[in-house]
Amino acid sequence: MTPRPGREVASYAGSVRRWSRAEAALVVVLLVLAALAWVLTSRLATADMRMGVLTGGPAMHDMTGAMRPWPGEAALFLGVWVVMMAAMMLPSVVPFSLGMRRLLRSRGLRGHGLFAGYFLVWAVAGIGAFAFVQGLERAMTGPSTTAVRAGGVVLLVAGVYQLTPLKRVCLRHCRSPMALLLEHSETAMRGRFGVLRVGVSHGGYCLGCCWALMAVLLAAGMMNLVWMAVFAAVVALEKVTRHGELISRVVGGLLLATAIVLLAQPALLT
């Protein structure tokens, strides 16, 4: 009797710690790519790009400090955005990537479309992020208290979202690679485009889990390596620790408290 897809996937996901040489190589490659992305981010970052509406500076200038024409500015932003997402997200997709690779190899398929779909979601999200940063820059052309309050609103929205059921649903999907494999096993078996759809689906859950934190990062300083490391650590703790949902709620509470303080007393940052 042919085993059901769910049982087959569970067997592959359940043995994820018994890596083959090829799987160990995949892990190393992903982590090396993430490290290179961090290095590239540090090279691309200028003083202006390390500051945001919450840290007293403009959010998006080119390498010389002058504003590019709109198409060039958007292209630069999207390029930097994808590099940032690679730096922050690649380590967290290792378990899902290993499980999906085993599943696909068992059927003679390849999983190249998985990462293409995943980063396609984040690249599209970068368009919205660019518009968001443009809005923050307009807020910074007004009084300094207006800029601080704009940052406070970002913190408020992010804090509220951290406590919503939608956040919990997305986080639970991101925290359970095995559940994702079970959910998407049949889709993945449909060949290259099936794998691409799985990558898009996984990227969608990850975006749903992290978009609010990314918005806060943009408000604090898009390419500030310290803030990037802080938010990458929060994302990782939410996804891989046993108390991930509690950590998510605690972070939400901290964001709400900070937002209330800044909205009430914007002079604290001016």
N, C-alpha and C positions, 0 to 999 in steps of 0.2 A: 504494500500500500504506500502511495506517495504521501510524505508528511505534509501537513498543512503549512503554508508560508509562515504563520506566526510561530509555530514550534521550531521551524528551521532557523528563523531569524533569532529567536531566543537563544538557540545553541551557539550561534556565532557571537552574539553580543555578550553572552554570559562568560565566554572564555577570552575576553578582551585582554586580560593580563598575560596570557601565554602568547606573547608576540613572536612572530617569525622574524627572520632577518629583514625581509622586505617591509614588514610592518614597523619594525624598529627604525628602519631607514626613513619611512614616511614620517614618523614622529620627529626624527632629527631634522628632516627637511622643513617641516612645518615650523619648528622652533627656531631654526636658523633663519628662515624667511621672516619670522616675527622679529627676531633680533635685528636683522638688516633693515626692516621697516622702522624700528625705533631709531637706528643710527641715521637713516635717511631723514626721518622727521626732525632730528636734532640739527641736521645740516640745512634743511630747508627753513627752519624757524628763524625769524628775525625778531628783534625786540618788540615791534608792533604786533606781530602775530602771536606773541606770547601773552598778550593782554586782551581783556574783553571788557564788557560793560560792568562787570563786578570788580574789575581790577584796574580801572582807570585808564583804559587805552583803546584805540581802534582795533577792530578785529580782523581786518583783511586788507593788507597792502601787499604790493609786490616786493621783490627782493631789494629794490632800491629805495623803498619807502614811499614812492609816488603811486597814485592810483592808476591801474591799468584801464584801458577802455573796457566796457562791459563784457564783450565776449572773451577777451583775454583774462579778465579777472575771474570770470566764471570757470574757465578752463583750468586756471591755476588752482582755484578752490577745490574743484572736483578731483584733480590729481592729488592734491595734498590730503583730501578727505579719504580717498581710497587707501593711500599709504597709512594714514592714521588707523583706519579700521583694520587693516592687515596687522598692524602692530598690536592692537588691543584685543582683537577677536580670534586670531589664528590659534593661540594656545588652547582656547576653550572649545574648539571644534574637534580636537584630537580624538576623544572617545567615539563620537558619532562617525568620524571619518574612518576609523579602524573597523567599526562594526559594519558600516556600509561597504567597505572594501571587501571584507570577507564574504558578505552576502553576494555581491556582484561577481566576484571571482568564482564562486560556486556555480554560477550560471554562465560562465564564460564571457562576462561583460566587464567593461572598464568604467571607472568612476570619475573620469575627468570633468564631466559636466556638473558634478556636485559642487565644486568650488566656484565654477562659473556662475551657477544659479545663485549661490549664497552671496557672492560679492556683487552680482547684478542687482540684488535687492538693496544692498548698501549704497551702490553707485546711484541708483534712482533716488534713494533717500537723501543723497547728497544735494540733489536739486532743491529739495525742500529746505535742507540745512543752509544752502547758500541764500535763499530768500529770507530765511530767519536771521542770518547774520546781517544782511542788508538792513533789515528792520532795526536790529540792535544798533547799527551804525547811525541810523537816522535819529534814534533816541539819544545818542551821545552828542548830537549837534545842538541839543537844547541845554537847559540848565543841568548842572551836575546832579541835583536831587532827582530830576526826571530820569536820568540814566540809572541811578541807583534803584529807583522804584521800578523801572523796567526790569532790572535784574531781580528784584524782589518778586515780581510777578512770575518770572521764569521759575524761581525756586518754589513759589507757591503751587504752580501748576504741576511741577515735577513731584513735589511732596504729596500732593493729593493723588496723583496717578500711582505712586508707589503703594498706596493703600487700597487700590481698586481691585475688584475681582478679575478684570482683564489682565492686569499685571500678574496676578497669581496664576492665571491660566497659562500665559506665555512663559512664565518662569518655570512652571512645572514641566512644560514640554522641553524647555532648554535643560532642565536638571536631569532629565531621564532619557539618555540616548537609546536605551533599550525600548522604551515606549515609542519613540520616534521611528525606530526600525520596524517595530510591529505595525505601526500605523501606515508606513510608506512602503512596505515590502513589495506589495503587488505593483505599485506605481513604478518602483525602481526596476522591476523586471521587464518593463516595456522598452528597454533599450536606451540609447543615448538621451533622447528627449524625456524619457521617464526619469532618468537620473537628474537631468536638468530641473525638472519640476520638483523633485525631492529637495534639491539644493535651494530652490526658490522658497519652498514651504518652510524649510529649516531657517533660512534667512529671515523670512517673515516673522516667525516666532521670536527669533533673536532681536529683530528690530522692535517688535512689540514689547519685549522685555526691557530693552535698553534705551529707547529713544528719549525718554525723559532725562535720564542721566547724561546722555550726549548733549541735550539742550543746555543743561547746566554747565557742562564742559565748555561749550561754545560761549556761554556768557562769562565764564571765568577766564578763558584764554585758550583759544583753539589749539595752539601748538605749544602750550606750556607743559614741558615734560613732567614737572612735578604733579600738576593736576591730572595729566594723562595717566600717570602711574597710580594716583589715588583712585581714579574712576575705574581703571582697569582692574585694580585690586578689589574694588567693591563688586564689580561685575563677576569676577572669578569667585569671590566668596559667596555671592548669591547662588551661583550655578553649581558649585562643587562641594560645599560644606553641608553637613546634615542640618544645620540651622539656617539654611539659605533664605527661607521665607521670613523668619524672624529678623534676620539681618536687613532684608528688604523693608520691613515695616519700621525698623529702628532708623534706617536711613531716611525713610519718608518723614518720620517724626522730626528728625534733625533739620531736614530741609524746610518743613513747615515752620518750625520755631525760628529758624534764621530768617525766613521770608517775613514773618510777622514783625520781627525786630527791625529789619531794613525798611519795611513799608511804614512803620511807625516813626522810626528815627533814621531817615536816609543820611543825615549829617554824619553818622558814624563812619561812612565810607567816603565822604566828600572832603 
